């Protein structure tokens, strides 16, 4: 056994399986800093590429032949919305609208009464896009 293994077993014994990686890094930084840095990198590599493949599938559904001129910033925004936000059926737009209406970043908001149904109908195309991309 190596020096690091002996020291770990001596210090932690039967509780070695519950010792955190941060504790090991702290205790052996001077002794094996380069090796620990390499192990940190290896531990960051995902075991599978499922998430990346899922992202490519969503991108192919969003950027179809009909939307082939979609530029990267718009594509990134749409993918971020699909990935990070709840499905359309679970989304309550009232909270977002209230938050926007109550923030005063751009001065006084209009006191005009807003009909949410009209606004939601205007966004039907975007909702259809997000729904079709998230469902598939």
N, C-alpha and C positions, 0 to 999 in steps of 0.2 A: 504494500500500500504506500501511496505517496504521503508526503508531509502534510498536505492540506487535508487529505482524508483522515489521517491519524488525529490531527488536531480537532477536526470536526467531531469525530467519534468521542474523543476525550471530553470535549466541552459539552456536547449535547446528548451523547449516549443514545438511549432508546427514543428520545424525542427528536431525533434528527429529521424525521419526516415532516415535522411541523415548523422547522426553521425557515424563515423567509429568505428569499434570494437577496433582499436588501441587507439583511443581517450578514450573510456570507460575504457580500461585496464589501461591507464596512470592515469586517474582521480581517479580510485577506487582501485588501487593496494594495498594501505595500509589498506583500509577498508575491502575489500573482496578478498584478493589475492588468497586464496585457491579455492574459488568458481570460480573465473575468470580463474584460471589454469585448472580447471575441464571443464569449458565451452569451453576453447581453444581446449582441447582434443576431446570433443564431436563434435566441428565444423570441425575437421580434418577427421572425419569418412566419407567415401564416401556415398552418398545417395543410390547408386546402386553398384552392383558388375559387371556391364557390361564390364568394361575394363579388369577386372581379367578373366572373362569368355572368352573374346575375346583372351586374351593371352594364355589360356589353349587350345583353338581351334587351334590357330596357332601352338602351340607346338606339338599337336597331328598330324598336317599335316606335320611338319618337321621331327619329330621323329617317323617314320613309322617302320613296322616290318623289312624292308630292312636296316634301319639305327638304329637298336636297340643298337648298340655299341657306339653310339654318346655320348661322355662324356660331363659333365656339362659345362666346359669352351667353347667348340665348339658350343654347343646348345645355350648357353647364347649369344654368338657372333652372331649367325644366327638370333635369335629372336630379338636382338637389331637392327640388320640391317633391318629386315623386319618392325619393329615397328617405327624406327626413320628416315629412309631414304625414299625418294620419290619412287613411283613405277618405275619399270624398264623403262617404256615408257617415263617417264619424266626425267630420269637421264641422264646427259651429262657427260660421262667419261673424256672428254678432259680436263675439269677444274681440276679434281683430278690428272690426269696424268701430266699436266703442273705443278701443285703445287709440286708433288713428284719430278719431274725432276728438278725443280728450287731450291729445298731445298738442302743444302749441309751438311746435318747431317753426312752422311757416306762418306765424301770426294768428290772428283771430280766425276761427273757422266760421263758415256760414251757418246761420241758424235755420237754413232751409231743411224742411222735413224730408228725409230720405226714404224712398220706398225700396226696401230691401229686395222685394220680389222682382222689380224691374232690373236692379243691378245684377241680381243672380241670373236672370234670363240673359242679360247681355254677356255674361261670362260662360254661357253654355258651351261654346266651342272649346274653350280652354278646359272646362270641366270634363268634356267628352275625351279630350286628348289625355288628360291626366288619368282618368278612369280607365281608358283602354290600355294605357301603358302600365298601370299598376296591376290590373287584373291578369294580363297575359303573362 
